[in-house]
Amino acid sequence: MNQGRIWCVVNPTVGLPLFLGSVAAISLIVHYMVLSNTTWMAAFFQGG
């Protein structure tokens, strides 16, 4: 692992959930922005 020394500073039981939670939050924010700022995405999900 290239960045393996980070676990000497941050405990993996804290760092991994924090990292995965931030990735999930960013993904949800991006999906919300795409759905709210485009007209074709909602129509696509509705089958149009």
C-alpha positions as CSV (number, residue, x, y, z in Angstrom):
1,M,0.0,0.0,0.0
2,N,1.4,3.3,-1.1
3,Q,-0.1,5.3,1.8
4,G,0.2,2.7,4.5
5,R,1.9,5.0,7.0
6,I,-1.3,7.0,7.4
7,W,-2.5,4.4,9.8
8,C,0.3,5.2,12.2
9,V,-1.4,8.6,12.7
10,V,-5.1,7.7,12.3
11,N,-6.6,4.6,13.7
12,P,-8.2,2.4,11.0
13,T,-11.4,2.0,13.1
14,V,-11.9,5.8,12.8
15,G,-10.3,6.5,9.4
16,L,-12.1,3.9,7.3
17,P,-15.6,4.8,8.3
18,L,-14.8,8.5,8.0
19,F,-13.4,8.0,4.5
20,L,-16.2,5.7,3.3
21,G,-18.8,8.1,4.8
22,S,-17.3,11.1,3.1
23,V,-17.3,9.2,-0.3
24,A,-20.9,8.3,0.2
25,A,-21.9,11.8,1.1
26,I,-20.1,13.3,-1.9
27,S,-21.8,10.7,-4.1
28,L,-25.2,11.6,-2.8
29,I,-24.6,15.3,-3.2
30,V,-23.4,14.8,-6.8
31,H,-26.5,12.7,-7.6
32,Y,-28.8,15.2,-6.0
33,M,-27.3,18.1,-8.0
34,V,-27.5,16.2,-11.2
35,L,-31.2,15.4,-10.5
36,S,-32.1,18.9,-9.5
37,N,-30.2,20.7,-12.3
38,T,-31.1,18.7,-15.3
39,T,-34.5,18.2,-17.0
40,W,-33.6,15.0,-18.8
41,M,-32.4,12.9,-15.9
42,A,-35.8,12.8,-14.0
43,A,-37.5,12.0,-17.3
44,F,-35.0,9.2,-17.9
45,F,-35.7,7.7,-14.5
46,Q,-39.5,7.9,-15.2
47,G,-39.0,5.9,-18.4
48,G,-39.4,8.8,-20.8
